[in-house]
């Protein structure tokens, strides 16, 4: 059980604390430590976390276990929220911007490629560690 928790924590840390700041720093040509706390970005830390949970549970409990089914449902909700919330909030920011004539920052969630990258990172880390 502790190996699952460790794998999930490592997957999230890799995505949120290591990879995301490195990618942002590369994009901006300067070190960007605040990217650790940024919304959105590549890869999705939430997706890495739930990908690791599903993989670790599948590897330890099996694909037919009730715990794996619960982890898939939970993960699906998190992934759906990461994708759909961004779309809705971006459209709301566009409307607010047109109404107020002020710049509204529309980055609230993740692009699909960021979610998939986080998911694959989480799966790989957990599959390797557990």
FENRA-V205273 format. One line per field, one symbol per residue. ss: DSSP state (A for helix, B for strand, O for the rest). burial: + if it has 16 or more other C-alpha atoms within 10 Angstrom, else -. A space follows every 50 residues. Layout:
ss: ???
burial: ???
//
This chain:
ss: OAAAAAAAAAAAAAAAAAAAAAAAAAAAOOOOAAAAAOOOOOOOAAAAAA AAAAAAAAAAAOOOOAAAAAAAAAAAAAAAAAAAAAAAAAAAAAAAAAAA OOOOOOOOOOOAAAAAAAAAAAAAAAAAAO
burial: ---+--+++++++++++-+++++++------+--++---+++++++++++ ++++++++---------++-++--+---+--++--++--+--+------- ------+++++--++++++++++++++--+
//
